[in-house]
Amino acid sequence: MTMLTVRGRVRGGRLVVDEPVELPENTEVELAIADAGDDLDAADRERLHASILRGAEQVERGEVVSAEQVLAELSADSSE
């Protein structure tokens, strides 16, 4: 059995693949959902959204550190 990965979308309640597939007519296929979501409960999701909002507010206030600075600090820490 050969494994073939094909991307598609749901349109009008039907699964539609994004590219042609060379399979014989009436070939049975098994579909697996690539993005099954997450396992956050309501409280976890609320905390996540609050954290994202706090981060966005920090960015607006300019309370950020560049990626270069973070990498430099990590590199310095690992060489000690």
C-alpha positions as YAML, in Angstrom:
chain: A
units: angstrom
residues:
- id: 1
  name: MET
  ca: [0.00, 0.00, 0.00]
- id: 2
  name: THR
  ca: [1.44, 3.36, -1.04]
- id: 3
  name: MET
  ca: [0.96, 6.48, 1.06]
- id: 4
  name: LEU
  ca: [-0.16, 9.56, -0.90]
- id: 5
  name: THR
  ca: [-0.70, 12.96, 0.70]
- id: 6
  name: VAL
  ca: [-3.14, 15.30, -0.99]
- id: 7
  name: ARG
  ca: [-4.32, 18.68, 0.23]
- id: 8
  name: GLY
  ca: [-7.92, 19.74, -0.12]
- id: 9
  name: ARG
  ca: [-10.70, 21.88, 1.26]
- id: 10
  name: VAL
  ca: [-14.31, 21.53, 2.26]
- id: 11
  name: ARG
  ca: [-16.56, 23.39, -0.18]
- id: 12
  name: GLY
  ca: [-20.31, 23.19, 0.05]
- id: 13
  name: GLY
  ca: [-20.07, 20.26, 2.45]
- id: 14
  name: ARG
  ca: [-17.87, 18.25, 0.05]
- id: 15
  name: LEU
  ca: [-14.18, 17.44, 0.16]
- id: 16
  name: VAL
  ca: [-12.41, 18.86, -2.88]
- id: 17
  name: VAL
  ca: [-8.72, 18.19, -3.51]
- id: 18
  name: ASP
  ca: [-6.53, 21.11, -4.57]
- id: 19
  name: GLU
  ca: [-4.66, 19.26, -7.31]
- id: 20
  name: PRO
  ca: [-5.30, 16.42, -9.75]
- id: 21
  name: VAL
  ca: [-4.91, 12.91, -8.39]
- id: 22
  name: GLU
  ca: [-3.97, 9.97, -10.58]
- id: 23
  name: LEU
  ca: [-6.04, 7.21, -9.05]
- id: 24
  name: PRO
  ca: [-8.33, 4.74, -10.77]
- id: 25
  name: GLU
  ca: [-12.04, 5.52, -10.74]
- id: 26
  name: ASN
  ca: [-13.85, 4.27, -7.61]
- id: 27
  name: THR
  ca: [-10.60, 4.03, -5.63]
- id: 28
  name: GLU
  ca: [-11.53, 4.09, -1.97]
- id: 29
  name: VAL
  ca: [-9.53, 6.62, 0.05]
- id: 30
  name: GLU
  ca: [-9.24, 7.24, 3.76]
- id: 31
  name: LEU
  ca: [-9.12, 10.87, 4.87]
- id: 32
  name: ALA
  ca: [-7.42, 12.26, 7.97]
- id: 33
  name: ILE
  ca: [-8.02, 15.81, 9.17]
- id: 34
  name: ALA
  ca: [-4.71, 17.72, 9.17]
- id: 35
  name: ASP
  ca: [-5.82, 20.40, 11.64]
- id: 36
  name: ALA
  ca: [-7.94, 18.86, 14.35]
- id: 37
  name: GLY
  ca: [-7.76, 22.03, 16.43]
- id: 38
  name: ASP
  ca: [-6.47, 21.99, 19.98]
- id: 39
  name: ASP
  ca: [-7.36, 20.61, 23.37]
- id: 40
  name: LEU
  ca: [-7.82, 23.92, 25.20]
- id: 41
  name: ASP
  ca: [-10.77, 24.21, 27.51]
- id: 42
  name: ALA
  ca: [-12.62, 27.53, 27.91]
- id: 43
  name: ALA
  ca: [-10.42, 28.72, 30.79]
- id: 44
  name: ASP
  ca: [-7.19, 27.87, 28.95]
- id: 45
  name: ARG
  ca: [-8.46, 29.61, 25.80]
- id: 46
  name: GLU
  ca: [-9.37, 32.71, 27.83]
- id: 47
  name: ARG
  ca: [-5.85, 32.78, 29.37]
- id: 48
  name: LEU
  ca: [-4.30, 32.35, 25.91]
- id: 49
  name: HIS
  ca: [-6.32, 35.23, 24.44]
- id: 50
  name: ALA
  ca: [-5.49, 37.46, 27.42]
- id: 51
  name: SER
  ca: [-1.79, 36.68, 27.01]
- id: 52
  name: ILE
  ca: [-1.90, 37.45, 23.29]
- id: 53
  name: LEU
  ca: [-3.65, 40.75, 24.04]
- id: 54
  name: ARG
  ca: [-1.03, 41.66, 26.68]
- id: 55
  name: GLY
  ca: [1.72, 40.90, 24.18]
- id: 56
  name: ALA
  ca: [0.11, 43.07, 21.51]
- id: 57
  name: GLU
  ca: [-0.18, 45.92, 24.02]
- id: 58
  name: GLN
  ca: [3.51, 45.53, 24.93]
- id: 59
  name: VAL
  ca: [4.45, 45.75, 21.26]
- id: 60
  name: GLU
  ca: [2.36, 48.93, 20.88]
- id: 61
  name: ARG
  ca: [4.20, 50.46, 23.85]
- id: 62
  name: GLY
  ca: [7.56, 49.50, 22.34]
- id: 63
  name: GLU
  ca: [8.36, 47.03, 25.13]
- id: 64
  name: VAL
  ca: [10.07, 44.58, 22.79]
- id: 65
  name: VAL
  ca: [13.45, 42.97, 22.35]
- id: 66
  name: SER
  ca: [14.81, 42.23, 18.90]
- id: 67
  name: ALA
  ca: [15.36, 38.65, 17.82]
- id: 68
  name: GLU
  ca: [19.04, 39.50, 17.26]
- id: 69
  name: GLN
  ca: [19.37, 40.61, 20.89]
- id: 70
  name: VAL
  ca: [17.68, 37.47, 22.20]
- id: 71
  name: LEU
  ca: [19.93, 35.24, 20.05]
- id: 72
  name: ALA
  ca: [23.03, 37.14, 21.16]
- id: 73
  name: GLU
  ca: [22.06, 36.73, 24.82]
- id: 74
  name: LEU
  ca: [21.34, 33.02, 24.35]
- id: 75
  name: SER
  ca: [24.65, 32.56, 22.59]
- id: 76
  name: ALA
  ca: [26.49, 34.39, 25.39]
- id: 77
  name: ASP
  ca: [24.73, 32.26, 28.03]
- id: 78
  name: SER
  ca: [25.66, 29.01, 26.30]
- id: 79
  name: SER
  ca: [29.33, 29.95, 25.99]
- id: 80
  name: GLU
  ca: [29.72, 30.59, 29.75]
...
